[in-house]
Amino acid sequence: MLEKSGKIENQINRTPKFENIEQPFSELKVLDNVVRDFAPEVAHLCQFREDEAEEQQIKTGQLHENRILGIFLKFYLDGRKKMTTGKVEEEYKRYFKDIARSTISTYLNMLKREFTLYKERDGRNVYYIFSENPPNCFSSFWFNRIFCTVPAYFGRASYFANLYNNAKKFVEQYLKISEIGNKDVLTMNFKFLTGLIILKIFKNRISKCIGCQFSKKSIYVRLEELIDVAIKDRSDVLPGDILDGLIQICSEIPIFEGISINDNIVKENIVNKILKSANINEKDLEFQAMVSLRRQDLRLKQKNVLEEDQLLL
């Protein structure tokens, strides 16, 4: 079992991640930097994407449709329902191997002919829109047959990465109103909760990839196990209401009963919920952070030993 896990992890380390992650100011790069800061022992795992169908050049038509509809899903959840061919192309190359605009246009028109999308003109602009809104509380197994959920989860994680990077600003605004709490401690706790939400988003995303018809399931199962360890290292002494309430609703997309974050009022409420939780649970979070740092050091040492062993193979 250990030998098999080692082979899978070796494959994970050798597999290319998102092609555009190195663009310095891209959403993916910002997100990558946040994960490296909060959970460096799993930073190399969170960007991982592997599609067996793409690798073997089978079912590529279904794969392209699945990904394109996943891009529409991401924007639909953000409250933006219309997409041009150019915008779909831009998003596609953000998450997947680049394909020609003509290929994207072909699949958009196929989806239109199948009545999955409809077309709307506004002057010279042509927009594609869902013919029917995606359902809520849908079985992830069947949902994955239609939608790639990678863009939606990474879009959600990028939103919380922005909160993480602007923790100090949000804390200062909060203290002007409440005047209760220590600025430095509250900032640390806000970042800790937000980082934990991001890790849980990745776990939720990977759990959907396990059920995807295009993926190599053994790799995603191992990825989920590794991410789960990082989450438990940072949450096992926290109160249940944080994990089952705040973390759960923030880390899941609305289709699977997470909170929607597509307007400014909701976004403001989410920030306030995190800040209040950070303030109320100050001692628990302080203790959890201390325990987590010790475990993080241990995981990093284990990871370095594993990588050194792989170099000797």
Secondary structure, 3 states (H helix, E strand, C coil): CHHHHHHHHHHHHHCCCCCCCCCCCCHHHHHHHHHHHHCHHHHHHHCCCCEHHHHHCCCHHHHHHHHHHHHHHHHHHCCCCCECHHHHHHHHHHHCCCCCHHHHHHHHHHHHHCCCEEEEEECCEEEEEECCCCCCCCCHHHHHHHCCCHHHHHHHHHHHHHHHHCHHHHHHHHHHHHCCCCHHHHHHHHHHHHHHHHHHHHHHHHHHHHCCCCECHHHHHHHHHHHHHHHHHCCCCCCHHHHHHHHHHHHCCHHHCCCCCCCHHHHHHHHHHHHHHHHHCHHHHHHHHHHHHHHHHHHHHHHHHHHHHHHHC
